[in-house]
Amino acid sequence: MPGSIACTYVSDALAFGAGLACKRMSPPSQPERHEAFEADNTAQAALMHDMARGDRAAFGSLYDRLARPLYATARRILNDDKEAEDVVHDVFLALWEKSADFDASRGNVFAWAVTHTRNRAIDRIRMRRRRSELLSQAAPADLGYDESVSTDQLAASESSAAVRAAVTRLPADQQRALELAFFSGLTQQEIADQLKEPLGTIKARIRRGLLKLRDLLPRRA
């Protein structure tokens, strides 16, 4: 379980310039008491109002108030530190993007954030299952456990920088199919429908792409 470490939330698309400094935290030893955060809704709503005017300090204050309980919520569902951090990152970026639309009379900031955290974490669980199924269907013999990069390794690390970088080095047709499978969580049939290609063609592309990824990814010790 990692201790607090420095991180940077890259948010150029949100006009944050170089990014927003923050901390990654270990899950608390005791369950967070949601009542305390819900009672703080007036202050949280005021921060959302300030964020809507582009106030980065307000964003940082809201992060300080809500990051730990949201992280704990995500980690309980995902049982993975890095994925929980990624979910919290996504939720806070959504808070920033939607701050101008927030209406305190219609909702609670903390309740909204918790709901979105749970939904995003559950979506990741579903996508994990889809990717594992895809990997086992696409090339079970060629990417066995005795290989340097197994299906388990790919399924567990498909969102890592190394895998994303490796996928960009594939031929365009294989790259597109694997991006839809790994990063959008589509099934092979859904990919075939979206690309308007025969299912057999998509299966072959994914299989060839997985075999190339085996060679492109770093070898395990």
C-alpha positions in Angstrom: 0.0 0.0 0.0 1.7 3.2 -1.1 2.2 6.2 1.2 1.5 9.7 0.2 3.5 10.5 -3.0 3.6 13.6 -5.2 1.6 13.5 -8.4 0.5 15.9 -11.1 -2.9 15.9 -12.7 -2.3 17.0 -16.3 -5.2 19.1 -17.4 -4.2 21.2 -20.4 -7.6 20.7 -21.9 -9.1 22.4 -18.9 -6.7 25.4 -19.2 -4.8 24.4 -16.1 -1.5 25.1 -17.9 1.2 22.8 -16.5 -1.2 20.9 -14.3 -2.4 20.8 -10.8 -0.2 19.6 -7.9 -1.9 17.1 -5.5 -1.2 14.1 -3.3 -1.9 10.4 -3.7 -3.0 8.9 -0.4 -3.3 5.4 1.1 -6.8 4.3 2.0 -7.8 5.3 5.6 -7.6 2.7 8.3 -11.1 3.5 9.4 -14.1 4.0 7.1 -14.8 7.6 6.2 -17.9 9.1 7.8 -19.9 10.5 4.9 -22.1 12.5 7.2 -19.3 14.9 7.9 -18.7 15.6 4.3 -22.4 15.9 3.5 -22.8 18.5 6.3 -20.0 20.5 4.6 -22.2 20.9 1.5 -22.6 24.6 1.8 -18.9 25.2 1.7 -18.4 22.7 -1.1 -21.2 24.4 -3.1 -19.4 27.7 -2.7 -16.2 26.2 -3.9 -18.0 24.8 -7.0 -19.3 28.4 -7.6 -15.7 29.7 -7.4 -14.5 26.9 -9.7 -17.1 27.9 -12.3 -15.3 31.3 -12.4 -11.9 29.6 -13.0 -10.6 29.7 -9.4 -7.9 27.0 -9.2 -7.4 27.6 -5.5 -11.1 26.6 -5.0 -10.4 23.4 -7.0 -7.5 22.6 -4.7 -9.6 23.2 -1.6 -12.3 20.9 -2.9 -9.7 18.3 -3.6 -8.4 18.5 -0.1 -11.9 18.1 1.3 -13.1 15.2 -0.8 -10.1 13.3 -2.2 -9.6 10.8 0.7 -13.2 9.6 0.9 -13.5 9.3 -2.8 -10.3 7.4 -3.0 -11.4 5.1 -0.3 -14.7 4.5 -2.1 -12.9 3.7 -5.4 -10.3 1.4 -3.8 -13.0 -0.6 -2.0 -14.5 -1.4 -5.3 -11.4 -1.9 -7.4 -8.9 -3.2 -4.8 -6.2 -1.4 -6.8 -4.3 1.7 -5.7 -3.4 3.0 -9.1 -6.9 2.5 -10.6 -8.5 4.1 -7.6 -6.2 7.2 -8.1 -7.1 7.3 -11.7 -10.9 7.2 -10.9 -10.5 10.1 -8.4 -8.5 12.0 -11.0 -11.3 11.6 -13.5 -14.0 12.5 -11.0 -12.2 15.8 -10.1 -11.8 16.7 -13.7 -15.5 16.1 -14.2 -16.2 18.3 -11.2 -14.2 21.1 -12.7 -15.8 20.7 -16.1 -19.3 20.7 -14.7 -18.8 23.3 -12.0 -20.7 26.0 -14.0 -23.8 23.6 -14.2 -23.9 22.8 -10.5 -27.1 23.8 -8.8 -26.9 23.5 -5.0 -30.7 23.5 -4.7 -30.9 20.3 -6.7 -28.0 18.3 -5.3 -25.2 17.7 -2.9 -21.6 18.0 -4.1 -20.3 15.1 -2.1 -23.2 12.8 -3.0 -22.7 13.7 -6.7 -19.0 13.0 -6.4 -19.4 9.7 -4.6 -22.0 8.5 -7.1 -19.7 9.3 -10.0 -16.8 7.6 -8.2 -18.8 4.4 -7.7 -20.1 4.4 -11.3 -16.6 5.0 -12.8 -15.1 2.3 -10.6 -17.8 -0.2 -11.6 -17.3 0.6 -15.2 -13.6 -0.2 -14.8 -14.5 -3.6 -13.3 -16.8 -4.3 -16.3 -14.1 -3.3 -18.8 -11.5 -5.5 -17.0 -13.8 -8.5 -17.6 -14.4 -7.6 -21.2 -10.7 -7.2 -21.8 -9.8 -10.5 -20.1 -12.5 -12.3 -22.2 -11.1 -10.6 -25.4 -7.5 -11.6 -24.6 -8.4 -15.2 -23.9 -10.5 -15.5 -27.1 -8.1 -13.7 -29.4 -4.8 -15.6 -28.8 -4.9 -18.1 -26.0 -2.3 -20.4 -27.4 0.2 -17.7 -28.6 0.1 -15.6 -25.4 0.3 -18.4 -22.9 1.6 -18.1 -19.3 5.1 -19.2 -20.3 5.5 -16.2 -22.6 7.3 -13.1 -21.6 4.1 -11.1 -21.8 1.1 -13.2 -20.7 -2.6 -12.4 -21.2 -2.8 -11.8 -17.5 0.0 -9.2 -17.7 -1.7 -7.4 -20.6 -5.1 -7.5 -19.0 -3.7 -6.1 -15.8 -1.6 -3.3 -17.4 -3.6 -2.3 -20.5 -4.0 1.2 -19.2 -0.3 1.7 -18.4 1.9 4.1 -20.4 4.0 1.3 -21.7 1.0 -0.5 -23.3 -0.5 2.7 -24.7 2.8 3.6 -26.2 3.2 0.1 -27.7 -0.2 0.2 -29.2 0.6 3.3 -31.1 3.4 1.4 -32.8 1.1 -1.2 -34.3 -0.2 -1.0 -37.9 -3.2 1.4 -38.1 -5.9 -1.3 -38.5 -4.6 -3.3 -35.5 -4.0 -0.1 -33.5 -7.6 1.0 -33.9 -9.1 -2.4 -33.0 -7.0 -2.7 -29.9 -7.7 0.8 -28.8 -11.4 0.1 -29.0 -10.9 -3.1 -27.1 -8.5 -2.1 -24.4 -9.3 1.6 -23.8 -13.0 1.8 -24.8 -14.0 -1.7 -23.5 -15.8 -2.8 -26.6 -16.4 -6.4 -27.4 -15.1 -7.9 -30.7 -18.6 -7.8 -32.1 -19.1 -4.1 -31.1 -15.8 -3.3 -32.7 -16.8 -5.0 -35.9 -20.1 -3.1 -35.9 -18.4 0.2 -35.3 -15.7 -0.3 -38.0 -18.2 -2.0 -40.4 -15.9 -4.9 -40.8 -16.5 -8.7 -40.6 -16.2 -10.2 -37.1 -13.5 -12.6 -38.4 -11.4 -9.7 -39.7 -11.6 -8.0 -36.4 -10.6 -11.1 -34.5 -7.6 -11.6 -36.8 -6.5 -8.0 -36.3 -6.7 -8.2 -32.6 -4.8 -11.5 -32.5 -2.0 -10.2 -34.7 -1.9 -7.0 -32.6 -1.6 -8.9 -29.4 1.3 -11.0 -30.8 3.1 -7.8 -31.8 2.5 -6.3 -28.4 4.2 -9.3 -26.9 7.4 -8.3 -28.7 7.0 -4.5 -28.2 6.4 -4.6 -24.4 9.4 -4.9 -22.0 10.4 -8.4 -21.0 9.7 -9.5 -17.4 12.7 -10.5 -15.3 
